[in-house]
Amino acid sequence: MVEPIRGEIFRREDWYGEELTDRAYVDCEFHDVDLTESVSRQVSFTNCTFGNVRFNASRHTDSAFLRCTFRRCNLFEAEFTGCKLVGSVFDQCDLRPLTVLGGDWSFVGLSGADLRGVTVRGVRMREADLAGANLTEAVLADTDLSGAVFRGTRLVRCDLRGSDLSTLDPTAVDRAGAIIDAEQAMVLAQTLGFTLG
């Protein structure tokens, strides 16, 4: 076990291109920190706050951001592979283009987020808040979206194939051109009250 860094406040730090490994931060704050092109592997952040942090082109593998708050952060071309972001919230962040491969993003707050063109594959996003989010031309494939909130979400030309859409109300979203597979079509037909013969 790594001894966690607790309650520290980091301001205007330059961590450009840093390689972070086997670290743990608990109840820490990061303000105006430059993490551009940084790499994290098996790093955990728990109950941390990130304000105006630059994650541009950063790469995160098997790391955890648990119950963290991201405010006005820039995640341009950031990649998360096998990461846990359970219970984290994104507020007024630049999230595109963003790539998420695997991992657990359950209970994540992305309400109203601009997610146009992002790529999310094989991710657990149970009960994620996507209300009012713009997922136009995004890929949200092979993802567990059970219990996710989709009220007012834009799914225009979004690739949803292989994802759990069991709690999606097709009438509550903008779905023009959204791509689904045959099994999902049956689930959505039943949601709309159709009986399949």
C-alpha positions as CSV (number, residue, x, y, z in Angstrom):
1,M,0.0,0.0,0.0
2,V,1.2,3.5,-0.9
3,E,1.1,6.1,1.9
4,P,-1.5,8.6,0.7
5,I,-0.9,12.4,0.5
6,R,-3.7,13.9,2.4
7,G,-5.3,17.4,2.4
8,E,-2.6,19.1,0.4
9,I,-3.3,22.1,-1.9
10,F,-1.3,22.4,-5.1
11,R,-1.4,25.7,-7.0
12,R,0.1,26.7,-10.3
13,E,2.3,23.6,-10.4
14,D,4.0,22.7,-13.6
15,W,3.7,18.9,-14.1
16,Y,3.9,19.0,-17.8
17,G,4.9,15.6,-19.1
18,E,5.3,14.1,-15.7
19,E,5.0,10.3,-15.2
20,L,3.0,9.6,-12.1
21,T,3.0,6.1,-10.8
22,D,1.9,4.3,-7.6
23,R,0.7,7.5,-5.8
24,A,-2.4,8.2,-3.7
25,Y,-4.0,11.6,-3.0
26,V,-6.9,12.0,-0.6
27,D,-8.9,15.2,0.0
28,C,-6.4,17.2,-2.0
29,E,-7.0,20.3,-4.2
30,F,-5.3,21.0,-7.5
31,H,-5.7,24.6,-8.9
32,D,-4.2,25.9,-12.2
33,V,-1.9,22.8,-12.4
34,D,-0.5,21.9,-15.8
35,L,-0.8,18.1,-16.4
36,T,-0.4,18.4,-20.2
37,E,1.0,15.2,-21.8
38,S,1.4,13.7,-18.3
39,V,1.0,10.0,-17.8
40,S,-0.5,8.3,-14.7
41,R,-0.4,4.6,-13.9
42,Q,-2.0,3.1,-10.8
43,V,-2.5,6.5,-9.3
44,S,-5.5,7.2,-7.1
45,F,-7.3,10.5,-6.3
46,T,-10.1,10.3,-3.7
47,N,-12.4,13.2,-2.9
48,C,-10.0,15.6,-4.7
49,T,-10.9,18.9,-6.4
50,F,-9.4,19.9,-9.8
51,G,-9.9,23.6,-10.8
52,N,-8.6,25.0,-14.1
53,V,-6.3,22.0,-14.4
54,R,-4.9,21.2,-17.9
55,F,-5.2,17.5,-18.7
56,N,-4.5,18.1,-22.5
57,A,-3.1,15.0,-24.2
58,S,-2.6,13.3,-20.9
59,R,-2.8,9.4,-20.6
60,H,-4.2,7.6,-17.6
61,T,-4.1,3.8,-17.2
62,D,-5.5,1.8,-14.3
63,S,-5.8,5.0,-12.2
64,A,-8.7,6.1,-10.1
65,F,-10.5,9.5,-9.6
66,L,-13.1,8.6,-7.0
67,R,-15.7,11.1,-6.0
68,C,-13.6,13.9,-7.5
69,T,-14.8,17.3,-8.8
70,F,-13.5,18.7,-12.1
71,R,-14.3,22.4,-12.6
72,R,-13.3,24.3,-15.8
73,C,-10.7,21.7,-16.6
74,N,-9.4,21.1,-20.1
75,L,-9.2,17.4,-21.2
76,F,-8.5,18.0,-24.9
77,E,-7.3,14.6,-26.4
78,A,-7.0,13.0,-22.9
79,E,-7.3,9.2,-22.7
80,F,-8.5,7.0,-19.8
81,T,-7.8,3.3,-20.1
82,G,-9.2,1.0,-17.4
83,C,-9.7,3.9,-15.0
84,K,-12.3,4.3,-12.2
85,L,-14.1,7.6,-12.0
86,V,-17.0,6.5,-9.8
87,G,-19.0,9.4,-8.4
88,S,-16.9,12.1,-10.0
89,V,-18.5,15.3,-11.4
90,F,-17.5,17.4,-14.4
91,D,-18.6,21.1,-14.3
92,Q,-17.9,23.4,-17.3
93,C,-15.0,21.3,-18.6
94,D,-13.7,21.0,-22.1
95,L,-14.1,17.3,-22.7
96,R,-13.5,16.9,-26.4
97,P,-12.1,15.0,-28.0
98,L,-11.9,12.5,-25.2
99,T,-11.2,8.7,-25.3
100,V,-12.4,6.3,-22.6
101,L,-11.6,2.6,-22.9
102,G,-12.9,0.2,-20.2
103,G,-13.1,1.1,-16.6
104,D,-15.9,2.2,-14.3
105,W,-17.5,5.6,-14.6
106,S,-20.7,4.7,-12.7
107,F,-22.5,7.6,-11.0
108,V,-20.4,10.1,-12.9
109,G,-22.0,13.6,-13.3
110,L,-21.8,14.8,-17.0
111,S,-25.0,16.8,-17.0
112,G,-25.0,19.3,-19.8
113,A,-21.6,18.3,-21.0
114,D,-20.4,18.9,-24.5
115,L,-19.4,15.4,-25.5
116,R,-19.6,15.7,-29.3
117,G,-17.4,13.1,-31.0
118,V,-16.0,11.5,-27.9
119,T,-15.2,7.8,-27.9
120,V,-16.4,5.6,-25.0
121,R,-16.0,1.8,-25.3
122,G,-16.6,-1.0,-22.9
123,V,-17.1,1.2,-19.9
124,R,-19.4,0.7,-16.9
125,M,-21.5,3.9,-16.6
126,R,-24.3,2.7,-14.4
127,E,-26.6,5.6,-13.2
128,A,-24.4,8.2,-14.9
129,D,-26.0,11.6,-15.3
130,L,-26.0,12.4,-19.0
131,A,-29.1,14.8,-18.8
132,G,-28.8,17.5,-21.4
133,A,-25.4,16.3,-22.6
134,N,-24.5,16.6,-26.3
135,L,-23.3,13.3,-27.6
136,T,-23.7,14.2,-31.3
137,E,-21.5,11.8,-33.5
138,A,-20.0,10.3,-30.3
139,V,-19.3,6.6,-29.9
140,L,-20.9,5.1,-26.8
141,A,-20.5,1.5,-27.6
142,D,-20.5,-1.8,-25.5
143,T,-21.1,0.3,-22.4
144,D,-23.3,-0.5,-19.4
145,L,-25.7,2.5,-19.3
146,S,-28.3,0.8,-17.0
147,G,-30.0,3.4,-14.8
148,A,-28.3,6.3,-16.7
149,V,-30.1,9.6,-16.9
150,F,-30.8,10.6,-20.5
151,R,-33.4,13.4,-20.1
152,G,-32.9,15.9,-22.9
153,T,-29.7,14.2,-24.1
154,R,-28.6,14.7,-27.8
155,L,-27.8,11.4,-29.3
156,V,-27.7,12.6,-32.9
157,R,-25.7,10.1,-35.1
158,C,-24.3,8.6,-31.9
159,D,-23.1,5.0,-32.2
160,L,-24.8,3.1,-29.3
161,R,-24.3,-0.4,-30.5
162,G,-23.8,-3.1,-27.8
163,S,-24.7,-0.8,-25.0
164,D,-27.3,-1.4,-22.3
165,L,-30.2,1.0,-23.2
166,S,-32.8,-0.7,-21.0
167,T,-33.6,2.5,-19.1
168,L,-33.5,4.9,-22.2
169,D,-36.8,6.6,-23.0
170,P,-36.5,7.2,-26.8
171,T,-39.1,10.0,-26.6
172,A,-37.0,12.0,-24.1
173,V,-33.9,12.4,-26.2
174,D,-32.9,13.8,-29.6
175,R,-32.0,10.5,-31.4
176,A,-32.0,11.4,-35.1
177,G,-29.6,9.1,-36.9
178,A,-28.5,7.3,-33.7
179,I,-27.0,3.8,-34.5
180,I,-28.3,0.8,-32.6
181,D,-28.2,-3.0,-33.2
182,A,-31.2,-5.4,-33.6
183,E,-31.2,-6.5,-30.0
184,Q,-31.3,-2.9,-28.8
185,A,-34.1,-2.1,-31.3
186,M,-36.2,-4.8,-29.6
187,V,-35.6,-3.4,-26.2
188,L,-36.5,0.1,-27.2
189,A,-39.7,-1.2,-29.0
190,Q,-40.8,-2.8,-25.8
191,T,-40.0,0.4,-23.9
192,L,-42.4,2.2,-26.2
193,G,-45.1,-0.4,-25.5
194,F,-44.9,-2.5,-28.6
195,T,-45.4,-6.3,-28.4
196,L,-43.0,-8.2,-30.6
197,G,-44.6,-11.1,-32.5
